[in-house]
Amino acid sequence: METVRADKWLWSIRAFKTRAEAAKACQAGRIRRLGRKLKASSTLKIGDRIFLPAKGANYTRELEVLELIEMRVGAAEASACYQEHTDPSIAEEARKLAKEDRMFRKEGSQGRMTKRDRRIWEETKGGFFH
């Protein structure tokens, strides 16, 4: 195989939980190659460098395609298919900030919301889906 669809590859290396999420990220213009938006149907080849948002953080990951795969594989096999070119200090800083946010929660809040807390939250926010 010489090329593979971008959404399939992103899903198979575990960058996204579903292929639909990968396609949606491509459609929204969050995935880039050579400074241009990458469509879900775009083909990737070995040596391509793509930029994608990091999960739960506000920095961009830079990945180089080392191997083309179409099926989702284990984490160890998936990480062998790309090389991370993101500056490690940026990722560490984002992890540190996320940890600090978790540490400074409101007084009295522990773990998940209780049913009562959720109901109060829904009433004050105008409903869960609004």
URLINMO-V919815 format. One line per field, one symbol per residue. phi: phi as a letter, one per 30 degrees, with the letter a starting at -180 (. if undefined). Layout:
phi = ???
This chain:
phi = .cbbddddddddcidbdbddddddddddidcbbhicdcddddccbdjdcbcbdddibcbcccccdcbcbccdbddddddddbcdcddddddddddddddddddcdedjcbidddedddddddddcijdcc
